[in-house]
Amino acid sequence: MKLAVVYDSKTGNTKQGAEWIVEGMNSVDTVEAKAFNIKECDEEFIKEAKGLIIGSPSYAATMTPDIHGWMLANSKKLAFAGKLGGAFATQQFTHGGGSAVIQEILTIEMVNGMLCYSGGNSEGMPVIHLGPVGVNNNKEAFNGMDNYKDYFTIFGSRFAKKAVEINN
């Protein structure tokens, strides 16, 4: 089963998060997952995918205009309706608005007929309510994306298991 991750990335952190999610997805039998920058998407792969996770860096506590525009322009063409949806974010500061970004992405996914995934606390620790958020280290020296890798890979694995469950 195909699963896709689409992201916008300005400094490479959101790309890293997408790659970790794909790593977690591909750890699940029968899953073929790939990540795509919004500027280089394999449209046929995304159309065929049963699940789609979208990620964005947080800019002024909102998703980037590029990812917002991409979602609005492509939701019908790439057959969002009926897919399992998910979201993730990266941010420069610990309190940088990542959760708001995820909620915005999930809202657009739902408006376009996607079934949105959240393992919430049903999967146990670590609890990932709406989607993973990573904090880069360019503003907070004590932080860094590597501190968040497990959240992204675990989220990818959980998402893939749910996609397999509901599509079989």
PAMAR-354050 format. One record per residue: residue number from 1; y, x, z of N, C-alpha, C, O in turn. Coordinates in pm, whole numbers, always signed. Each point is the difference from the previous one (the first is absolute). Layout:
BEGIN
R/NUM/Y/X/Z/Y/X/Z/Y/X/Z/Y/X/Z $
...
This chain:
BEGIN
R/1/-117/+83/+0/+117/-83/+0/+124/+89/+0/+7/+99/+73 $
R/2/+90/-136/-155/+124/+76/-10/+102/-48/+102/+18/-120/+22 $
R/3/+48/+217/+41/+111/-25/+92/+113/+96/-39/-25/+115/-37 $
R/4/+148/-164/+45/+114/+82/-42/+102/+11/+112/+17/-90/+82 $
R/5/+51/+204/-82/+114/+24/+89/+116/+39/-91/-12/+92/-81 $
R/6/+122/-162/+95/+120/+28/-80/+113/+32/+98/+16/-67/+102 $
R/7/+61/+169/-135/+104/+45/+93/+121/+52/-73/-5/+36/-118 $
R/8/+115/-32/+190/+121/+72/-40/+14/+113/+101/-20/-22/+120 $
R/9/+54/+141/-166/+14/+113/+92/+117/+85/-44/+14/+33/-117 $
R/10/+70/+1/+211/+118/+81/-28/-19/+146/+41/+51/+91/-66 $
R/11/-125/-69/+176/-16/+137/+51/-145/+45/+6/-29/+112/+43 $
R/12/-64/-197/-86/-141/+34/+2/-77/-57/+118/-123/+2/+0 $
R/13/+192/-53/+101/-69/-54/+117/-74/-130/-29/-113/-19/+46 $
R/14/+174/-70/-122/-65/-126/-33/-118/+25/-95/-103/-66/+10 $
R/15/+119/+161/-100/-112/+40/-86/-116/+49/+87/-115/-37/-25 $
R/16/+144/+119/+126/-105/+50/+89/-70/-114/+71/-123/-1/+8 $
R/17/+198/-96/+42/-60/-116/+65/-91/-76/-95/-109/-42/+39 $
R/18/+152/+25/-164/-82/-70/-100/-130/+74/-25/-106/-62/-9 $
R/19/+113/+194/-1/-121/+79/-22/-96/-10/+117/-121/-5/-21 $
R/20/+172/+1/+143/-87/-16/+116/-65/-138/+2/-118/-13/+35 $
R/21/+193/-91/-72/-58/-134/-6/-114/-2/-101/-107/-54/+28 $
R/22/+128/+112/-145/-103/+6/-103/-122/+77/+51/-114/-38/-28 $
R/23/+137/+145/+102/-111/+75/+59/-85/-92/+89/-123/+2/-8 $
R/24/+189/-81/+91/-72/-94/+86/-72/-107/-80/-113/-36/+32 $
R/25/+177/-16/-136/-62/-102/-85/-126/+54/-68/-104/-66/-2 $
R/26/+115/+186/-53/-112/+58/-73/-116/+42/+90/-106/+38/-51 $
R/27/+124/-45/+182/-111/+28/+92/-94/-120/+13/-105/+10/+63 $
R/28/+143/-123/-123/-80/-123/+7/-82/-11/-128/+53/+12/-110 $
R/29/-184/-34/+126/-90/-13/-116/+49/-108/-95/+55/-101/+43 $
R/30/-73/+123/-169/+33/-88/-113/+149/-7/-31/+39/-76/-89 $
R/31/+45/+151/+159/+144/-6/-23/+45/+118/-85/-40/+114/+22 $
R/32/+123/-146/-120/+71/+100/-80/+148/-27/+21/+53/-99/-50 $
R/33/+14/+187/+122/+142/-20/+30/+83/+111/-62/-42/+116/-8 $
R/34/+161/-154/-37/+95/+96/-57/+140/-34/+46/+33/-116/+26 $
R/35/+51/+220/-15/+140/-16/+36/+87/+28/-121/-30/+88/-81 $
R/36/+140/-165/+69/+92/+14/-112/+144/-5/+48/+37/-87/+79 $
R/37/+42/+180/-129/+145/-10/+17/+47/-114/-90/-57/-22/-107 $
R/38/+160/-51/+149/+46/-115/-80/+41/+40/-142/+3/-85/-89 $
R/39/+28/+211/+68/+42/+45/-133/-117/+40/-89/+18/+25/-119 $
R/40/-138/-19/+176/-117/+47/-75/-124/-84/+32/-104/+54/+36 $
R/41/+116/-184/-47/-110/-89/+36/-98/-18/-115/+38/-6/-116 $
R/42/-165/-3/+151/-104/-40/-93/-10/-153/+12/-69/-51/+88 $
R/43/+138/-18/-176/+10/-146/+11/-135/-68/-9/-24/-98/+70 $
R/44/-65/+146/-157/-132/-62/-13/-80/+15/+129/-67/-94/+43 $
R/45/+74/+210/+20/-72/+21/+126/+53/-97/+106/-78/-62/+71 $
R/46/+210/+48/-62/+60/-88/+101/-36/-146/-28/-28/-75/+94 $
R/47/+29/+34/-219/-39/-138/-35/-143/-29/+45/-29/-108/+52 $
R/48/-61/+205/-72/-141/-18/+35/-26/+13/+150/-103/-46/+49 $
R/49/+193/+108/+22/-20/+25/+144/-7/-131/+77/+73/-95/-29 $
R/50/-161/+92/+126/-13/-117/+88/+95/+9/+119/+21/-99/+71 $
R/51/+35/+217/-48/+94/+19/+111/+111/+95/-41/-21/+89/-82 $
R/52/+138/-111/+140/+117/+82/-32/+82/+22/+126/+44/-95/+65 $
R/53/-25/+221/-30/+87/+37/+112/+125/+63/-60/-8/+87/-87 $
R/54/+123/-129/+135/+128/+49/-51/+73/+71/+113/+4/-48/+113 $
R/55/+55/+165/-145/+70/+79/+100/+137/+43/-45/+26/+21/-118 $
R/56/+62/-7/+217/+137/+41/-27/+55/+80/+117/-35/-25/+116 $
R/57/+122/+122/-146/+77/+59/+109/+104/-100/+48/+40/-90/-73 $
R/58/+2/+107/+194/+106/-84/+56/+135/+64/-28/+25/+115/+35 $
R/59/+60/-191/-99/+139/+41/-23/+88/-108/+58/+0/-114/-48 $
R/60/+78/+149/+152/+86/-97/+69/-85/-117/+49/+43/-115/-7 $
R/61/-163/+145/+56/-93/-97/+59/-46/-107/-100/-28/-113/+39 $
R/62/+21/+150/-166/-52/-91/-101/-79/+80/-103/+10/+122/-4 $
R/63/-88/-191/-79/-73/+70/-106/+98/+53/-103/+115/-45/-5 $
R/64/-158/+139/-76/+89/+52/-103/+27/-107/-105/-86/-85/-26 $
R/65/+203/+89/-35/+27/-94/-110/-102/+14/-113/-33/-98/-66 $
R/66/-18/+220/+44/-97/+21/-108/-131/-75/+26/-53/-63/-91 $
R/67/+0/+69/+213/-126/-69/+27/+22/-151/+0/-87/-76/-46 $
R/68/+201/+31/+95/+33/-143/-1/+3/-51/-145/-61/-101/-33 $
R/69/+133/+172/-51/+9/-40/-140/-134/+7/-71/-31/-86/-82 $
R/70/-49/+189/+114/-132/+13/-61/-88/-119/+37/-68/-55/-87 $
R/71/+70/+16/+212/-83/-113/+43/+42/-128/-72/-85/-75/-49 $
R/72/+214/+49/+44/+47/-123/-64/-29/+0/-150/-35/-104/-56 $
R/73/+49/+218/-9/-21/+8/-144/-147/-5/-40/-32/-38/-112 $
R/74/-58/+77/+202/-140/+18/-38/-99/-95/+64/-118/+5/-32 $
R/75/+161/-91/+121/-96/-83/+75/-84/-89/-91/-120/-14/+24 $
R/76/+177/-45/-125/-78/-84/-91/-79/+85/-99/-119/-22/-21 $
R/77/+186/+119/-39/-64/+85/-101/-122/+73/+56/-99/+18/-72 $
R/78/+104/+24/+199/-110/+74/+60/-91/-87/+86/-82/+51/+77 $
R/79/+98/-182/-89/-93/-97/+62/-12/+17/+151/-110/+14/+53 $
R/80/+224/-16/+17/-2/+9/+146/-77/-116/+63/-73/+20/+97 $
R/81/+88/-140/-151/-57/-121/+61/-151/+16/+21/-73/+39/-91 $
R/82/+29/-69/+212/-141/+5/+35/-49/+135/+49/-110/+8/+56 $
R/83/+188/+98/-74/-41/+131/+48/+20/+8/+152/+84/-69/+56 $
R/84/-161/+155/+8/+25/+35/+139/+118/+96/+0/+1/+98/-74 $
R/85/+99/-126/+155/+121/+82/+3/+17/+72/+132/-51/-44/+104 $
R/86/+122/+153/-109/+31/+76/+119/+127/+80/-23/+52/+4/-111 $
R/87/-3/+58/+217/+125/+75/-10/+1/+116/+98/-71/-1/+101 $
R/88/+154/+101/-134/+24/+112/+91/+139/+54/-25/+64/-33/-100 $
R/89/-17/+115/+193/+135/+54/-11/+6/+140/+60/-85/+40/+80 $
R/90/+186/+33/-122/+35/+126/+64/+148/-8/+37/+77/-77/-57 $
R/91/-40/+160/+152/+139/-2/+48/+37/+138/+52/-87/+81/+31 $
R/92/+217/-56/-22/+47/+130/+46/+13/+8/+151/-3/+110/+56 $
R/93/+18/-223/+10/+20/-2/+145/-106/-89/+64/-50/-93/-63 $
R/94/+17/+120/+187/-99/-80/+72/+31/-148/-7/-91/-82/-14 $
R/95/+216/+46/+22/+40/-141/-3/+75/-29/-130/+109/-57/+2 $
R/96/-168/+97/-115/+68/-4/-128/-19/-123/-85/+43/+0/-116 $
R/97/-105/-103/+167/-9/-125/-75/-127/-20/-79/-8/-91/-83 $
R/98/-94/+174/+106/-125/-12/-75/-66/-136/+10/-52/-52/-99 $
R/99/+54/-8/+218/-61/-133/+16/+74/-104/-82/-62/-91/-54 $
R/100/+194/+102/+45/+78/-93/-81/-36/+15/-147/-11/-100/-72 $
R/101/-8/+223/+27/-40/+25/-139/-134/-67/-29/-16/-68/-101 $
R/102/-79/+86/+189/-133/-59/-17/+10/-152/-6/-63/-63/-86 $
R/103/+141/+3/+174/+14/-147/-2/+62/-48/-130/-40/-105/-52 $
R/104/+137/+178/-1/+61/-38/-128/-103/+5/-114/-7/-90/-83 $
R/105/-72/+197/+81/-102/+13/-104/-103/-112/+12/-35/-63/-100 $
R/106/-13/+38/+221/-99/-106/+21/+55/-137/-40/-74/-82/-54 $
R/107/+201/+58/+80/+61/-128/-37/-3/-19/-152/-36/-107/-48 $
R/108/+75/+209/-26/-3/-11/-147/-144/-16/-48/-25/-76/-94 $
R/109/-69/+146/+156/-140/-17/-37/-45/-144/+21/-63/-60/-88 $
R/110/+95/+3/+203/-42/-139/+29/+65/-99/-95/-66/-92/-47 $
R/111/+195/+110/+18/+70/-89/-92/-67/+1/-137/+6/-98/-74 $
R/112/-69/+210/+41/-68/+13/-129/-149/-29/+7/-76/+38/-90 $
R/113/+32/-104/+197/-137/-49/+8/-103/+99/+49/-120/-22/-16 $
R/114/+164/+131/+76/-96/+96/+54/-47/-41/+139/+73/-68/+72 $
R/115/-191/+109/-36/-56/-21/+133/+24/+129/+76/-59/+102/-32 $
R/116/+145/-105/+132/+42/+124/+65/-90/+39/+115/-38/-82/+84 $
R/117/+4/+211/-81/-90/+55/+99/+74/+55/+121/+101/+69/-12 $
R/118/-155/-101/+127/+38/+67/+124/-120/-4/+92/-43/-106/+44 $
R/119/-10/+223/-16/-109/+6/+96/+51/-28/+140/-76/-39/+89 $
R/120/+208/+59/-70/+59/-23/+131/-80/+66/+109/-43/+115/-14 $
R/121/+22/-186/+123/-79/+58/+109/-147/-38/-9/-78/+37/+89 $
R/122/+38/-109/-193/-140/-40/-14/-92/+117/-31/-121/-9/+23 $
R/123/+175/+117/-73/-80/+117/-36/-7/+103/+112/-66/+103/-14 $
R/124/+133/-129/+124/+0/+95/+111/+100/+111/-24/+94/-14/-77 $
R/125/-116/+125/+147/+94/+111/-8/-28/+85/-123/-116/+16/-37 $
R/126/+216/+37/-28/+141/-26/+27/+40/-136/-56/-45/-42/-106 $
R/127/+131/-25/+179/+51/-129/-44/+106/+25/-107/+98/+72/+23 $
R/128/-118/-132/-140/+96/+10/-110/+35/-143/-38/-70/-62/-81 $
R/129/+176/+10/+139/+31/-143/-16/+26/-42/-144/-74/-84/-52 $
R/130/+175/+137/-13/+38/-44/-134/-31/+103/-108/-19/-36/-116 $
R/131/+15/+160/+153/-24/+110/-92/+47/+128/+64/+80/-4/+93 $
R/132/-127/+117/-140/+38/+127/+62/+143/+41/-36/+50/-29/-109 $
R/133/+13/+97/+202/+133/+57/-19/-7/+148/+37/-48/+35/+108 $
R/134/+95/+50/-196/+4/+143/+28/+144/+46/+13/+90/-51/-66 $
R/135/-70/+150/+153/+133/+57/+22/-3/+145/-46/-82/+79/+48 $
R/136/+171/-44/-141/+0/+139/-47/+76/+88/+97/+61/-49/+95 $
R/137/-64/+178/-118/+60/+94/+95/+131/+61/-48/+43/+102/+54 $
R/138/+22/-162/-153/+125/+59/-46/+119/-34/+89/+106/+62/-14 $
R/139/-120/-156/+104/+109/-36/+91/-38/+16/+147/+87/+25/+84 $
R/140/-216/-38/-53/-49/+13/+138/-106/+110/+2/-113/-20/-45 $
R/141/+149/+134/+96/-88/+117/-6/-136/-23/+67/-98/+64/-37 $
R/142/+92/-155/+134/-125/-26/+71/-92/-94/-77/-114/-22/+40 $
R/143/+163/-33/-150/-78/-96/-77/-55/+67/-125/+21/+120/-21 $
R/144/-91/-194/-59/-53/+50/-127/-110/-89/-50/-76/-57/+80 $
R/145/+65/+44/-209/-98/-90/-60/-142/+33/+44/-82/-91/+15 $
R/146/+50/+217/+5/-137/+35/+40/-43/-68/+130/-119/-21/+22 $
R/147/+215/-15/+62/-31/-70/+124/-51/-142/-25/-56/-63/+90 $
R/148/+73/+12/-211/-31/-140/-31/-117/-16/-98/-34/-113/-37 $
R/149/-26/+223/-5/-106/-6/-101/-111/-98/+39/-41/-82/-82 $
R/150/-6/+89/+204/-111/-87/+42/+34/-147/-15/-86/-79/-39 $
R/151/+210/+40/+67/+39/-141/-14/-12/-44/-146/-47/-110/-27 $
R/152/+89/+195/-64/-4/-35/-142/-144/-6/-51/-35/-95/-70 $
R/153/-48/+192/+103/-138/-1/-49/-80/-114/+63/-80/-65/-68 $
R/154/+102/+40/+195/-70/-111/+67/+43/-133/-61/-84/-87/-24 $
R/155/+213/+70/+0/+49/-123/-63/-63/-17/-138/-43/-110/-35 $
R/156/+37/+217/-44/-62/-8/-132/-146/-41/+7/-46/-83/-79 $
R/157/-27/+139/+173/-141/-34/+17/-17/-146/+43/-85/-71/-54 $
R/158/+164/+28/+149/-9/-138/+48/+36/-99/-112/-67/-102/-17 $
R/159/+171/+133/-58/+42/-86/-111/-114/-11/-102/-32/-109/-45 $
R/160/-28/+223/+9/-107/+1/-98/-120/-81/+48/-60/-75/-78 $
R/161/+24/+90/+203/-114/-77/+54/+28/-149/-8/-89/-78/-34 $
R/162/+211/+37/+65/+36/-143/-9/-2/-46/-147/-47/-110/-29 $
R/163/+96/+193/-63/-2/-35/-141/-142/-20/-50/-28/-94/-74 $
R/164/-62/+183/+113/-140/-12/-38/-58/-130/+59/-70/-74/-68 $
R/165/+100/+49/+194/-52/-120/+67/+43/-128/-70/-82/-88/-22 $
R/166/+208/+76/-14/+47/-126/-56/-26/-12/-150/+14/-109/-57 $
R/167/-50/+218/-9/-26/-6/-144/-148/+5/-35/-35/+2/-118 $
R/168/-52/-1/+218/-144/+0/-27/-63/-131/+40/-121/-17/-15 $
